[in-house]
Amino acid sequence: MGSLEKSQSLPIIDITSYLSDHDPEGRLSTSSAIHSACLKHGFFYLRINNFADPSEPEDLTKLAREFFALPEDEKAKIAFQNEDGARGYARLKENVTNGKADNHEAIDFYRPVDNPDKTRSLWGENQWPTVPGFKEKYEAWVEKMKALGLIVMEAMANGLGMTPEEWEGLRAQVDRSFWVMRVIGYPPLPDDHDGFSCGAHKDYGCLTFLYADPTRSALQVLSKNTSGANQAVDKLPVETGAEVGTWINADPIEGCVVVNIGEMWEVWTNGLYKSTLHRVVHRGSNYRIPFFFEPNFDAKVEVLAAARRLQSGQPKGEESDKKYDSVVYGEFLLKKVGGNFAEGKGKYD
């Protein structure tokens, strides 16, 4: 069904037990809850009020508002075309998803690289607004989200039943995360706009941590725990392809970030976890700050033994067959974002 379902909701999971070494039972409960959420939804709320002060992301949105209020020629000074085609500012409707212009503007930042070269896709330098305090506060948030990424990855490893040695192997694939941070400004979606604030897509990396603005009914997640044919919603086009489900709202909850898994987790879990379609239909004029915690650029992502054990129902050492081919994350990423905005090609196409 394509109608927007309001009765369903995503689970809320508290990460506090993983912020110290003194709550093993709490850790087991947290890992089990994350595992269940990844099996059922691919999305969940993560309560982080004991990890990050709510004033931090609020400061970030104030800085974003100050930047997006600048004249277009000022914002264009850090346009992504000035660098590697990925890092920098994209004006309103410049990004495309599913062949339609997205009604948002954004600044994209990536992990800094050695020997930057803006003639290589993804290999340039980040372009920072000159708004006072912007760079310092956003860089502090990056460090906090990188730390959160490793915490959640450990909880997920435990939820999958990985051994300590297996977790260390997985950690070595993400300890130099080729992270991405977006600062997104959404004007109200016009009633006659033939598209979305951000069209339906799956994230292609590892984990997304979204600090959501107060606007309700904006982030929508395709829940597959239903049956029926997809239909148009709010006179917007059907864009779920062959996937069937119900759009549910992932409205902001104070003290939480929205977390979803990317396509690399499909590979790691041999399809046990699935990356979930989501979209933004934004009727307000606020800001969102998604942080993408990704594998290392050179990480070889392949099916985890723990996932195959779960799928086979066998003791450790006896595993089911692999269904997913291994991928080198950097090569996968380049295929996804290389030439992002050229000839109607979108970031998520």
Secondary structure per residue as TSV (DSSP state, phi and psi in degrees):
chain	resnum	aa	ss	phi	psi
A	1	M	-	360.0	143.5
A	2	G	-	-98.6	-10.7
A	3	S	S	-64.8	147.9
A	4	L	-	-76.9	121.7
A	5	E	B	-96.5	124.8
A	6	K	S	-100.0	-13.4
A	7	S	S	-82.3	-21.0
A	8	Q	-	-85.8	153.6
A	9	S	-	-148.2	159.5
A	10	L	-	-89.8	149.9
A	11	P	-	-68.4	151.3
A	12	I	E	-109.1	122.4
A	13	I	E	-122.6	131.1
A	14	D	E	-93.6	129.7
A	15	I	-	-92.6	2.0
A	16	T	G	-54.5	-37.8
A	17	S	G	-61.9	-23.0
A	18	Y	G	-91.9	4.6
A	19	L	G	-93.7	-0.4
A	20	S	S	-147.8	174.1
A	21	D	S	-103.2	17.1
A	22	H	S	-109.6	12.3
A	23	D	-	-138.1	67.4
A	24	P	H	-61.8	-37.1
A	25	E	H	-67.0	-39.9
A	26	G	H	-63.2	-38.1
A	27	R	H	-63.7	-42.8
A	28	L	H	-60.2	-43.3
A	29	S	H	-64.6	-42.6
A	30	T	H	-63.7	-45.6
A	31	S	H	-63.0	-40.3
A	32	S	H	-64.2	-40.5
A	33	A	H	-66.4	-41.1
A	34	I	H	-65.3	-42.9
A	35	H	H	-58.2	-46.1
A	36	S	H	-63.0	-41.3
A	37	A	H	-64.3	-38.7
A	38	C	H	-70.0	-34.9
A	39	L	H	-67.7	-41.2
A	40	K	H	-90.1	-40.9
A	41	H	T	-119.9	-37.7
A	42	G	S	77.0	3.4
A	43	F	E	-140.4	149.3
A	44	F	E	-163.7	163.0
A	45	Y	E	-89.9	138.5
A	46	L	E	-117.5	117.4
A	47	R	E	-79.4	119.1
A	48	I	-	-126.0	21.7
A	49	N	T	-66.7	-16.8
A	50	N	T	-91.4	0.0
A	51	F	T	-111.7	-37.2
A	52	A	S	-135.1	134.7
A	53	D	-	-71.0	129.7
A	54	P	T	-55.7	-23.0
A	55	S	H	-68.2	-23.9
A	56	E	H	-63.4	-57.2
A	57	P	H	-66.0	-27.8
A	58	E	H	-63.6	-39.4
A	59	D	H	-63.1	-38.6
A	60	L	H	-63.7	-40.0
A	61	T	H	-67.7	-34.6
A	62	K	H	-63.2	-41.5
A	63	L	H	-66.4	-39.4
A	64	A	H	-62.2	-44.9
A	65	R	H	-58.8	-39.6
A	66	E	H	-65.7	-40.1
A	67	F	H	-68.2	-49.9
A	68	F	H	-67.6	-16.2
A	69	A	T	-81.9	-8.8
A	70	L	S	-68.3	157.3
A	71	P	-	-59.2	151.9
A	72	E	H	-58.5	-36.7
A	73	D	H	-67.9	-28.6
A	74	E	H	-71.3	-44.5
A	75	K	H	-64.3	-34.2
A	76	A	G	-66.1	-14.4
A	77	K	G	-64.8	-20.0
A	78	I	G	-117.1	30.1
A	79	A	B	-59.9	145.6
A	80	F	G	-62.5	-23.0
A	81	Q	G	-65.5	-20.6
A	82	N	G	-74.1	-15.7
A	83	E	T	-119.9	-119.7
A	84	D	T	-102.2	14.5
A	85	G	S	82.1	3.8
A	86	A	S	-134.1	-39.1
A	87	R	S	-90.4	122.2
A	88	G	E	132.7	-162.7
A	89	Y	E	-91.1	136.1
A	90	A	E	-118.5	125.7
A	91	R	-	-73.4	170.8
A	92	L	T	-53.2	129.9
A	93	K	T	67.9	13.2
A	94	E	-	-79.0	-32.0
A	95	N	S	-83.0	149.6
A	96	V	E	-127.7	137.1
A	97	T	E	-132.0	130.8
A	98	N	T	54.3	35.1
A	99	G	T	80.0	4.7
A	100	K	E	-122.9	144.0
A	101	A	E	-67.9	134.7
A	102	D	-	-85.2	135.5
A	103	N	S	-87.3	64.2
A	104	H	-	-153.5	161.5
A	105	E	E	-119.1	158.5
A	106	A	E	-160.0	160.2
A	107	I	E	-118.5	133.5
A	108	D	E	-112.0	134.6
A	109	F	E	-124.9	144.7
A	110	Y	E	-127.8	166.0
A	111	R	-	-54.4	132.1
A	112	P	-	-61.2	147.6
A	113	V	-	-118.6	158.4
A	114	D	S	-74.2	144.4
A	115	N	S	50.2	59.6
A	116	P	-	-58.8	144.7
A	117	D	-	-147.4	106.3
A	118	K	T	-71.7	-6.2
A	119	T	T	-81.9	-9.8
A	120	R	S	-102.8	132.4
A	121	S	T	-57.5	131.0
A	122	L	T	73.4	-0.8
A	123	W	-	-109.2	20.6
A	124	G	S	-90.8	-155.4
A	125	E	-	-116.7	148.1
A	126	N	-	-65.3	143.5
A	127	Q	-	-111.0	119.0
A	128	W	-	-105.0	137.7
A	129	P	-	-60.6	154.5
A	130	T	-	-86.6	4.5
A	131	V	S	-57.3	124.9
A	132	P	T	-55.7	130.3
A	133	G	T	85.2	-10.1
A	134	F	H	-60.0	-57.2
A	135	K	H	-60.6	-45.6
A	136	E	H	-63.0	-45.5
A	137	K	H	-73.4	-35.7
A	138	Y	H	-71.5	-36.8
A	139	E	H	-64.7	-36.0
A	140	A	H	-64.5	-38.3
A	141	W	H	-66.9	-38.8
A	142	V	H	-56.4	-48.2
A	143	E	H	-61.2	-39.7
A	144	K	H	-66.1	-42.5
A	145	M	H	-71.1	-32.6
A	146	K	H	-62.1	-42.5
A	147	A	H	-64.4	-40.9
A	148	L	H	-64.0	-36.8
A	149	G	H	-58.3	-45.5
A	150	L	H	-66.5	-36.2
A	151	I	H	-63.2	-48.3
A	152	V	H	-67.0	-37.9
A	153	M	H	-60.5	-41.0
A	154	E	H	-64.7	-42.5
A	155	A	H	-61.8	-39.2
A	156	M	H	-68.4	-38.7
A	157	A	H	-60.2	-42.9
A	158	N	H	-66.0	-38.1
A	159	G	H	-63.5	-30.3
A	160	L	T	-83.4	-6.6
A	161	G	T	79.0	27.9
A	162	M	-	-72.0	146.5
A	163	T	-	-74.1	161.6
A	164	P	H	-54.6	-38.0
A	165	E	H	-68.1	-39.2
A	166	E	H	-65.9	-38.8
A	167	W	H	-63.7	-40.8
A	168	E	H	-61.8	-37.0
A	169	G	H	-65.2	-40.9
A	170	L	H	-69.1	-40.4
A	171	R	H	-59.7	-35.7
A	172	A	T	-67.5	-14.1
A	173	Q	T	-89.1	-10.5
A	174	V	T	-129.5	3.4
A	175	D	T	-74.8	-10.5
A	176	R	T	-124.2	49.3
A	177	S	B	-44.7	128.9
A	178	F	-	-85.0	68.2
A	179	W	-	-67.8	159.3
A	180	V	E	-134.2	138.5
A	181	M	E	-128.0	132.9
A	182	R	E	-116.5	140.7
A	183	V	E	-114.8	113.1
A	184	I	E	-116.8	129.8
A	185	G	E	-108.0	128.4
A	186	Y	-	-117.1	111.6
A	187	P	-	-76.1	164.1
A	188	P	-	-57.1	137.1
A	189	L	-	-70.4	119.6
A	190	P	-	-63.8	145.8
A	191	D	T	-60.9	-29.7
A	192	D	T	-97.9	12.2
A	193	H	-	-77.2	124.7
A	194	D	S	-85.5	67.5
A	195	G	S	168.0	-153.6
A	196	F	-	-132.6	168.7
A	197	S	S	-62.4	-41.0
A	198	C	E	-151.2	120.4
A	199	G	E	-68.2	167.6
A	200	A	E	-60.8	130.8
A	201	H	E	-159.2	165.9
A	202	K	-	-111.9	144.3
A	203	D	-	-78.9	142.0
A	204	Y	-	-102.4	2.7
A	205	G	S	-103.3	-118.4
A	206	C	S	-116.5	-75.1
A	207	L	E	-132.2	139.4
A	208	T	E	-113.1	128.7
A	209	F	E	-111.8	113.5
A	210	L	E	-108.1	118.4
A	211	Y	E	-86.5	113.1
A	212	A	-	-97.1	141.5
A	213	D	-	-73.3	173.8
A	214	P	S	-70.6	-8.3
A	215	T	-	-63.5	125.8
A	216	R	S	-89.2	160.9
A	217	S	S	59.0	29.6
A	218	A	-	-99.7	-59.1
A	219	L	E	-80.4	125.0
A	220	Q	E	-123.5	135.4
A	221	V	E	-117.3	135.5
A	222	L	E	-83.1	106.2
A	223	S	E	-84.7	126.8
A	224	K	-	-91.2	2.6
A	225	N	S	-84.5	52.3
A	226	T	S	-160.5	176.0
A	227	S	-	-136.8	162.2
A	228	G	S	125.0	175.6
A	229	A	-	-93.0	145.0
A	230	N	-	-69.8	144.3
A	231	Q	-	-133.4	166.2
A	232	A	-	-70.4	149.2
A	233	V	B	-123.5	132.7
A	234	D	T	52.2	35.6
A	235	K	T	65.0	13.8
A	236	L	B	-90.4	153.2
A	237	P	-	-69.3	151.5
A	238	V	-	-70.3	132.4
A	239	E	-	-144.0	30.0
A	240	T	-	-99.0	1.9
A	241	G	T	62.2	-132.0
A	242	A	T	-85.6	-5.4
A	243	E	-	-80.9	139.1
A	244	V	-	-113.4	136.2
A	245	G	-	177.7	-170.3
A	246	T	E	-122.2	132.0
A	247	W	E	-73.6	124.6
A	248	I	E	-119.3	150.2
A	249	N	E	-79.7	139.5
A	250	A	-	-113.4	71.8
A	251	D	-	-70.3	151.2
A	252	P	-	-62.9	143.6
A	253	I	-	-124.8	128.3
A	254	E	T	-57.5	134.7
A	255	G	T	83.1	3.3
A	256	C	E	-123.2	154.1
A	257	V	E	-111.1	153.4
A	258	V	E	-88.3	131.2
A	259	V	E	-117.6	135.3
A	260	N	E	-138.4	156.3
A	261	I	E	-96.0	148.6
A	262	G	-	-100.9	-177.7
A	263	E	H	-65.6	-22.6
A	264	M	H	-64.9	-29.5
A	265	W	H	-70.4	-26.2
A	266	E	H	-62.9	-42.0
A	267	V	H	-68.0	-49.9
A	268	W	H	-56.5	-36.8
A	269	T	T	-101.3	11.3
A	270	N	T	58.4	32.5
A	271	G	T	88.7	0.5
A	272	L	S	-63.4	-43.8
A	273	Y	S	-98.9	143.9
A	274	K	-	-123.8	133.6
A	275	S	-	-68.3	138.5
A	276	T	-	-110.0	137.8
A	277	L	-	-62.2	138.1
A	278	H	E	-149.9	161.7
A	279	R	E	-152.1	169.7
A	280	V	E	-124.9	125.9
A	281	V	-	-121.3	90.2
A	282	H	-	-99.5	117.9
A	283	R	-	-102.8	-2.6
A	284	G	S	-99.5	-158.1
A	285	S	-	-140.8	55.3
A	286	N	-	-117.3	-163.7
A	287	Y	E	-135.3	146.4
A	288	R	E	-126.9	145.4
A	289	I	E	-128.9	88.0
A	290	P	E	-83.3	137.7
A	291	F	E	-116.1	126.3
A	292	F	E	-104.4	108.9
A	293	F	E	-88.7	111.1
A	294	E	-	-114.3	166.3
A	295	P	-	-64.3	168.0
A	296	N	B	-59.9	151.2
A	297	F	T	-57.7	-38.5
A	298	D	T	-96.7	11.6
A	299	A	-	-66.5	134.8
A	300	K	E	-93.7	107.5
A	301	V	E	-91.8	119.8
A	302	E	-	-143.0	165.3
A	303	V	-	-58.5	131.9
A	304	L	-	-81.8	140.9
A	305	A	H	-58.9	-37.3
A	306	A	H	-62.0	-38.1
A	307	A	H	-66.8	-41.0
A	308	R	H	-67.3	-33.0
A	309	R	H	-64.3	-43.0
A	310	L	H	-62.9	-40.9
A	311	Q	H	-69.9	-31.3
A	312	S	H	-87.1	-18.3
A	313	G	T	68.7	22.3
A	314	Q	-	-103.6	160.8
A	315	P	-	-63.2	165.1
A	316	K	T	-55.5	136.3
A	317	G	T	104.4	-18.7
A	318	E	-	-118.3	117.9
A	319	E	-	-128.3	154.9
A	320	S	-	-77.2	172.6
A	321	D	-	-72.4	155.3
A	322	K	-	-79.9	139.3
A	323	K	-	-110.3	-23.2
A	324	Y	S	-109.9	135.2
A	325	D	-	-75.3	151.1
A	326	S	-	-72.2	153.4
A	327	V	E	-136.9	147.5
A	328	V	E	-88.3	121.5
A	329	Y	H	-57.9	-45.1
A	330	G	H	-59.1	-39.2
A	331	E	H	-66.7	-41.3
A	332	F	H	-62.2	-44.2
A	333	L	H	-64.0	-43.4
A	334	L	H	-61.1	-37.7
A	335	K	H	-65.8	-31.7
A	336	K	H	-76.7	-44.2
A	337	V	H	-110.6	-7.5
A	338	G	T	-61.1	124.8
A	339	G	T	67.0	35.4
A	340	N	T	-41.0	-46.8
A	341	F	T	-109.7	13.0
A	342	A	G	-89.8	136.9
A	343	E	G	51.4	42.4
A	344	G	G	75.8	8.2
A	345	K	-	-82.6	129.7
A	346	G	-	-100.2	165.1
A	347	K	T	-58.1	-32.2
A	348	Y	T	-110.2	7.8
A	349	D	-	-82.4	360.0
